[in-house]
């Protein structure tokens, strides 16, 4: 066998070395390629997920926009309702003020100065309980200080004040006036069972409170025939009711109206008839 020459051996060794180098280089390139493919796939998956998230966000945004549009429409409707309520309340308040003006000024005229001063002083002495409207000749009892919640029973301090009021109403300046007691409530409905048994509605409660003031005045010496009672419940507010009503609307009003001459004459005749007849003993 012929022995390979040194040159041939070197050539073989070089060939083997290059083969190994190329083989190693090929493995490195394959790994980089695989890594690149995997990275590309990951990026594609992330892109798909991002597009899905973007689609969800767009859908949510459209839903929010729809809700916002609906809310704006609802808000506009509510504003119109509030404006209508305010307009109606203003109209009712104007009608009520006009009614008071007609009752106290046109039909009946102003109160005598001495009587007006006496009522004004009484209201000033009990500012929490009473207020006096001299322009309308109107005395107001605050229900919050005159009655307990849901009750038509007068409080003790209100009873004592009515005794003083009775003295004024029995004075010479006031005796020619009839008295109209009108009860009012706010718009909070009667709900407690114990209250409902006595006062089935706000109208009942307002009338019953007016009756309590009337009974107290009569007990203090005011002539029953001079007094008329009524109740409007929540239907004659003087301020706008809130979620819990309004204290100003819970009241009993006293309006003084001049007696008609024929009424006074009939009353005088009735008093004469009611006098006992005393016969002279037979001799």
C-alpha positions in Angstrom: 0.0 0.0 0.0 1.2 3.4 -0.9 1.7 5.8 2.0 0.0 9.2 1.6 2.4 12.0 1.0 2.5 14.8 3.5 0.7 17.1 1.1 -2.1 14.7 0.7 -2.4 14.2 4.4 -2.6 18.0 4.9 -5.3 18.2 2.2 -7.4 15.6 3.9 -7.0 17.2 7.3 -8.0 20.6 5.9 -11.0 19.1 4.2 -12.1 17.5 7.4 -11.6 20.7 9.3 -13.6 22.8 6.8 -16.4 20.2 6.9 -16.5 20.5 10.7 -16.5 24.3 10.5 -19.3 24.4 7.9 -21.3 21.9 10.0 -21.0 24.0 13.1 -21.9 27.2 11.2 -24.9 25.5 9.8 -26.2 24.6 13.2 -25.8 28.2 14.4 -27.7 29.6 11.5 -30.5 27.0 11.9 -30.8 28.0 15.6 -31.0 31.7 14.7 -33.6 30.9 12.0 -35.7 28.9 14.5 -35.5 31.7 17.0 -36.5 34.2 14.4 -39.5 32.1 13.4 -40.6 31.7 16.9 -40.2 35.4 17.6 -42.2 36.2 14.5 -45.0 33.9 15.5 -45.0 35.5 19.0 -45.2 38.9 17.5 -48.1 37.8 15.2 -50.0 36.3 18.1 -49.4 39.6 20.1 -50.7 41.5 17.1 -53.8 39.4 16.8 -54.5 39.8 20.5 -53.9 43.6 20.3 -56.3 43.8 17.4 -58.9 41.8 19.4 -58.4 44.1 22.4 -58.7 47.1 20.1 -62.0 45.7 18.7 -63.3 45.2 22.2 -62.3 48.7 23.2 -64.0 50.2 20.1 -67.1 48.2 20.9 -67.1 49.4 24.6 -66.5 52.9 23.4 -69.5 52.8 21.1 -71.6 51.4 23.9 -70.4 54.2 26.2 -71.2 56.8 23.5 -74.7 55.3 23.1 -75.2 55.5 26.9 -73.9 59.0 26.9 -76.3 60.0 24.1 -79.2 58.3 26.0 -78.2 60.0 29.2 -78.1 63.4 27.5 -81.6 62.8 26.1 -82.8 61.7 29.6 -81.2 64.8 31.1 -82.9 67.0 28.6 -86.3 65.4 29.4 -85.7 65.8 33.1 -84.8 69.5 32.6 -88.0 70.0 30.7 -90.0 68.2 33.5 -88.3 70.4 36.1 -89.0 73.5 34.1 -92.6 72.4 33.8 -92.9 71.7 37.5 -91.3 75.0 38.4 -93.6 76.8 36.0 -96.6 75.0 37.5 -95.5 75.7 41.0 -95.0 79.4 40.2 -98.4 79.5 38.6 -100.0 77.9 41.6 -98.1 80.1 44.1 -99.2 83.2 42.1 -102.8 82.0 42.2 -102.6 81.4 45.9 -101.1 84.8 46.5 -103.8 86.3 44.4 -106.5 84.5 46.3 -105.0 85.7 49.6 -104.9 89.2 48.3 -108.5 89.1 47.1 -109.6 87.5 50.4 -107.8 89.8 52.7 -107.7 93.1 50.8 -110.4 93.3 48.2 -113.2 91.5 49.8 -112.6 92.2 53.4 -110.2 95.1 53.7 -107.3 95.6 56.2 -107.4 94.7 59.8 -107.9 97.5 62.4 -104.5 99.0 63.4 -104.9 97.9 67.1 -105.7 94.3 66.1 -102.9 94.2 63.6 -100.4 95.4 66.2 -101.6 92.9 68.8 -101.2 90.0 66.4 -97.8 91.3 65.3 -96.6 91.5 68.9 -97.9 88.0 69.6 -96.1 86.5 66.6 -92.9 88.4 67.6 -93.2 86.9 71.1 -93.4 83.3 69.7 -91.3 83.4 66.4 -90.8 79.7 66.2 -94.5 79.0 66.6 -96.2 81.9 64.8 -95.7 84.3 61.9 -98.0 87.2 60.9 -98.5 88.5 57.4 -99.9 92.0 57.9 -100.5 92.5 54.2 -102.9 89.6 54.1 -104.1 89.7 57.7 -102.9 86.1 58.0 -101.6 84.4 61.1 -99.7 81.1 60.5 -99.0 78.4 63.0 -95.9 76.3 62.3 -97.0 72.7 62.4 -93.5 71.5 63.3 -93.7 73.5 66.6 -97.5 73.1 67.2 -97.8 69.4 66.7 -95.7 66.2 66.9 -94.9 64.3 63.7 -98.1 62.9 62.2 -100.2 64.1 65.1 -103.1 66.5 65.4 -102.7 66.9 69.1 -101.5 70.4 70.1 -98.4 70.7 72.1 -98.6 72.3 75.6 -96.7 75.5 74.6 -99.0 75.9 71.6 -102.0 75.5 73.8 -100.8 78.3 76.1 -100.1 80.6 73.1 -103.7 80.0 71.8 -105.1 81.2 75.2 -103.3 84.5 74.6 -104.6 84.5 71.0 -108.1 83.9 72.2 -108.0 87.1 74.3 -107.0 89.1 71.2 -109.7 87.5 69.1 -112.3 88.3 71.8 -111.3 91.9 71.9 -113.6 94.7 70.7 -111.4 95.2 67.6 -111.6 91.6 66.6 -115.1 90.6 67.6 -116.6 91.7 64.4 -114.4 89.2 62.4 -115.1 85.6 61.6 -112.2 83.2 61.8 -111.2 80.8 59.1 -108.7 78.1 60.2 -107.1 76.3 57.2 -104.7 73.3 57.6 -101.9 72.5 55.2 -99.2 69.8 55.0 -96.2 69.1 52.7 -96.2 66.4 50.1 -94.8 63.6 52.2 -97.6 60.9 52.3 -99.0 59.5 55.6 -97.4 56.1 55.9 -97.1 55.0 59.5 -99.9 52.6 60.5 -100.5 54.4 63.8 -101.0 57.7 61.9 -103.0 56.2 59.1 -105.6 54.9 61.6 -106.3 58.5 62.7 -105.5 60.4 59.5 -105.9 58.4 56.3 -104.4 61.1 54.1 -102.7 64.5 54.3 -106.1 66.2 53.7 -107.4 64.5 56.8 -104.4 65.4 58.8 -104.6 69.1 57.7 -108.3 69.3 58.6 -107.8 67.5 62.0 -105.0 70.0 62.9 -107.2 72.9 62.0 -110.0 71.4 64.2 -107.5 71.0 67.1 -106.7 74.7 66.9 -110.4 75.5 66.7 -111.3 73.4 69.7 -108.5 75.0 71.7 -109.8 78.5 70.8 -113.3 77.5 71.7 -112.1 76.1 75.1 -110.4 79.5 75.6 -113.7 81.4 75.1 -113.9 82.1 71.4 -117.4 81.9 70.1 -117.8 78.6 68.1 -120.1 80.2 65.5 -117.2 82.5 64.5 -114.9 79.7 63.4 -114.8 77.8 60.2 -112.3 75.0 59.5 -110.9 73.6 56.3 -107.9 71.6 55.1 -106.1 71.5 51.8 -103.5 68.8 52.6 -100.5 69.1 50.3 -102.3 70.9 47.5 -101.6 74.5 48.6 -97.8 74.7 49.1 -96.1 78.1 49.6 -92.6 76.8 48.8 -91.3 74.0 46.6 -91.3 70.7 48.4 -88.0 68.8 48.6 -87.4 65.0 49.1 -88.5 65.4 52.7 -91.2 68.0 52.1 -90.8 71.5 53.4 -91.4 72.9 56.9 -93.0 76.1 55.5 -95.8 74.0 53.9 -96.7 72.3 57.2 -98.9 75.0 58.8 -102.3 76.1 60.0 -103.5 79.5 58.8 -105.9 81.8 60.5 -107.7 84.3 58.2 -109.9 86.9 59.7 -113.0 87.8 57.7 -115.5 90.6 58.6 -118.8 89.2 59.6 -121.7 89.9 57.2 -124.3 92.2 58.8 -127.1 89.6 58.2 -125.0 86.9 60.0 -124.5 89.2 63.0 -128.2 90.0 63.1 -129.2 86.3 62.9 -126.7 85.5 65.7 -128.1 88.3 67.9 -131.6 87.0 67.3 -130.5 83.5 68.1 -129.0 84.6 71.4 -132.3 86.3 72.3 -134.2 83.2 71.5 -131.9 81.1 73.6 -132.4 83.2 76.7 -134.5 81.4 79.3 -138.0 82.7 79.9 -138.7 83.5 83.5 -142.4 83.6 84.4 -143.8 85.6 87.2 -145.2 83.3 90.0 -148.9 83.3 90.1 -150.3 85.3 93.0 
